[in-house]
Amino acid sequence: MCGRFNSIASGADFAKSYGANFVFDEIESSFNVAPTSQVYVLWREPDGGESSRQLTVMRWGLVPSWSKDKTKAAGLINARCETLHEKPSFKNLLSKRRCIIPMQGFYEWSVIDNHGAKPIKQAHYISRFDGKTMTVAGLWTNWVDPQSKSDIDGTRAVLSTCTIITTEANEKLSGIHHRMPVILEPSAVDRWVGSETIAPVDLLVPAQNEVLQHEITTRLQRTSNVHTPQFVDDQTGRLF
């Protein structure tokens, strides 16, 4: 799974790296992005070329359009690639609501002592070996609160949310956790966010071992602390 990640680049920087239009205000950089946080999301307008790539901001934790409320969003931060076609929350999004959640890297925990009343866990930080932006596959949707009132013009506020797609962990990470985000290479971006209604599910596979690196960290802070670098030498965004 993926429950925390690192997003310290600006929206303008992410947009530049993907050749996208940035269509939202900047959000606060975070070394410790947690569920229900605002995150950058890359998507593409239907029937458009590369210039139609859009980088915007959504809330992490999918709220299906048919939901009566948004209270379960924190439980839909991840979507298993093996069951996307089966789950009501995700299957209707595969054809037109594919997206990418860019990040510098993500965190995972391994159990190092399971003998006590509460397991002792070790945090790991996983990033690309080449230091480039990590391009993570996702799905997004819009939700309108059925209890909300319409504005003067008849519209109601829309909440845009997203989820990260996960797959089996590759050999390099399987000793830490059995799942990992689907990490796409830059050459696959057009296919994943393209206008084809048949989803390129062949892309939903573990990243090659040599693509990733992982480091143990003892500095992972509470979710309320988003400003503290998790590594002693990580002061200037070296992971971007």
C-alpha positions in Angstrom: 0.0 0.0 0.0 1.0 3.7 0.1 -0.1 5.6 3.2 2.4 8.5 3.2 4.5 10.2 0.6 6.9 13.1 0.0 5.7 16.1 -2.2 8.1 19.0 -1.8 8.3 20.3 -5.4 6.0 23.2 -6.4 3.1 22.7 -8.7 4.9 24.8 -11.3 7.9 22.4 -11.2 5.7 19.3 -11.5 3.8 20.9 -14.4 7.1 21.7 -16.2 8.4 18.2 -15.8 5.2 16.8 -17.4 4.7 19.5 -20.0 1.4 20.3 -18.4 -0.7 23.4 -17.7 -0.9 24.3 -14.0 -4.5 25.2 -13.4 -4.6 25.7 -9.6 -3.0 27.6 -6.8 0.2 26.3 -5.2 -0.3 24.1 -2.2 2.1 23.8 0.8 5.1 21.5 0.2 5.1 18.5 2.5 7.7 15.9 3.5 4.8 13.9 5.0 1.7 13.8 2.9 -1.1 12.0 4.7 -4.6 10.7 3.6 -7.2 13.4 3.0 -4.4 16.0 2.2 -4.5 18.2 -0.9 -2.2 16.7 -3.6 -1.1 17.5 -7.1 -2.8 15.4 -9.8 -2.0 15.2 -13.5 -4.8 14.4 -16.0 -5.6 15.1 -19.6 -8.7 16.7 -21.2 -10.5 14.2 -23.5 -9.7 14.2 -27.2 -6.7 16.6 -26.7 -3.0 16.4 -27.5 -0.1 16.6 -25.2 -0.9 20.3 -24.6 -4.1 19.3 -22.9 -2.2 17.8 -19.9 -3.5 19.5 -16.8 -1.9 19.6 -13.3 -4.5 20.4 -10.7 -5.1 19.8 -7.0 -7.4 17.2 -5.5 -7.9 15.5 -2.1 -6.2 12.2 -1.6 -8.8 9.6 -0.7 -11.5 8.8 -3.3 -15.1 9.7 -2.6 -17.2 7.9 -5.3 -19.7 10.1 -7.1 -22.6 8.1 -5.7 -21.5 8.4 -2.0 -23.9 9.9 0.4 -21.1 11.5 2.3 -17.3 11.8 2.3 -16.5 10.2 5.6 -14.9 7.0 4.1 -12.5 8.8 1.9 -9.5 8.0 4.1 -10.2 4.3 3.5 -9.9 4.7 -0.3 -6.4 6.1 -0.6 -5.3 3.0 -2.5 -6.9 0.8 -5.1 -5.6 -2.7 -5.9 -4.9 -3.1 -9.6 -6.1 -6.7 -9.5 -9.7 -5.8 -8.6 -10.2 -2.4 -10.3 -12.7 -4.0 -12.7 -14.7 -5.5 -9.9 -15.0 -2.7 -7.2 -17.9 -0.3 -7.7 -15.8 2.6 -6.4 -13.2 2.2 -9.2 -14.5 0.2 -12.2 -16.3 3.1 -13.8 -13.3 5.4 -13.5 -10.9 3.2 -15.6 -12.2 4.4 -18.9 -12.1 8.2 -18.5 -10.8 9.1 -15.0 -7.2 7.9 -15.1 -4.6 10.2 -13.6 -1.1 10.5 -12.2 0.0 11.6 -8.7 3.5 12.9 -8.9 5.8 12.7 -5.9 9.4 12.5 -4.8 8.9 9.2 -3.1 6.8 7.3 -0.6 7.2 5.7 2.8 6.5 2.1 3.9 6.9 0.3 7.2 8.4 -3.1 7.9 7.7 -5.1 11.1 11.0 -5.7 12.9 9.7 -7.1 16.2 6.3 -8.8 16.4 6.6 -10.4 19.9 5.3 -7.6 22.0 1.7 -6.4 22.6 2.3 -3.9 19.8 4.5 -4.7 16.8 7.7 -2.5 16.4 8.0 -1.1 12.9 10.8 0.5 10.9 10.0 3.2 8.4 11.6 3.2 4.9 11.7 5.9 2.3 11.5 4.7 -1.3 12.5 7.0 -4.2 13.7 6.7 -7.8 17.4 5.7 -8.1 17.8 8.4 -10.8 16.3 11.1 -8.5 13.6 12.0 -10.9 9.9 12.6 -10.1 8.0 9.4 -9.2 5.1 9.1 -11.6 2.4 7.1 -9.8 -0.8 5.8 -11.5 -4.1 6.7 -10.0 -7.8 7.3 -10.6 -9.9 10.4 -9.8 -13.5 11.5 -9.7 -15.8 14.4 -8.7 -18.3 14.3 -5.8 -21.2 16.7 -5.1 -22.6 16.6 -1.6 -26.3 15.6 -2.0 -27.2 17.6 1.1 -25.6 20.8 -0.2 -27.5 23.8 -1.5 -27.1 25.2 -4.9 -25.5 28.6 -5.6 -27.3 31.5 -7.2 -26.4 30.2 -10.6 -27.7 26.7 -9.8 -24.4 25.0 -9.3 -23.1 23.2 -6.3 -19.6 22.9 -4.9 -17.6 20.0 -6.4 -15.0 17.9 -4.5 -12.3 16.3 -6.7 -10.6 13.3 -5.1 -8.1 10.7 -6.1 -6.7 7.3 -5.2 -3.3 5.6 -5.8 -3.2 2.3 -7.6 -1.1 -0.4 -6.1 0.3 -3.7 -7.3 2.4 -6.5 -5.9 5.8 -5.4 -4.5 8.8 -6.1 -6.6 11.6 -8.3 -5.3 13.6 -5.4 -4.0 10.7 -4.1 -1.8 8.9 -7.4 -1.0 10.9 -7.7 2.3 9.5 -4.4 3.5 5.8 -4.8 2.3 3.9 -7.0 -0.1 2.3 -4.0 -2.0 3.7 -1.0 -3.7 2.3 1.9 -5.8 2.2 1.5 -9.6 5.2 3.6 -10.8 5.1 4.5 -14.4 8.0 5.5 -16.6 7.7 8.9 -18.5 7.2 7.0 -21.8 4.0 5.6 -20.4 2.3 8.8 -19.3 0.5 9.4 -22.5 -1.0 5.9 -22.6 -2.2 6.1 -19.0 -3.8 9.6 -19.1 -4.8 9.3 -22.7 -8.3 9.4 -24.1 -8.5 5.7 -24.9 -11.5 4.3 -23.1 -9.9 0.9 -22.9 -7.5 1.2 -20.0 -3.9 0.1 -20.6 -3.9 -2.3 -17.6 -0.7 -3.9 -18.9 1.1 -0.9 -17.3 -0.2 -1.8 -13.8 2.9 -3.9 -12.9 5.7 -3.6 -10.3 8.6 -1.3 -11.2 11.8 -2.9 -12.1 14.2 -3.5 -9.1 16.9 -1.2 -10.5 14.5 1.8 -10.8 14.1 2.2 -7.0 16.2 2.8 -3.9 15.1 2.7 -0.3 16.6 4.2 2.9 15.8 3.5 6.5 14.6 6.6 8.4 14.1 7.1 12.1 12.9 10.7 11.7 9.5 10.1 10.2 7.3 12.6 12.0 3.6 12.7 12.9 1.3 13.7 10.1 0.9 17.2 11.6 4.6 17.9 11.0 5.0 18.4 7.3 8.0 20.7 7.3 10.7 18.4 8.8 13.0 16.6 6.3 13.1 12.9 7.1 16.8 12.6 6.4 19.6 14.6 7.9 21.0 15.7 4.6 17.6 16.3 2.9 17.5 20.1 3.3 17.1 21.4 -0.2 14.8 19.0 -2.1 17.5 16.7 -3.2 14.9 14.0 -3.9 13.4 16.0 -6.8 
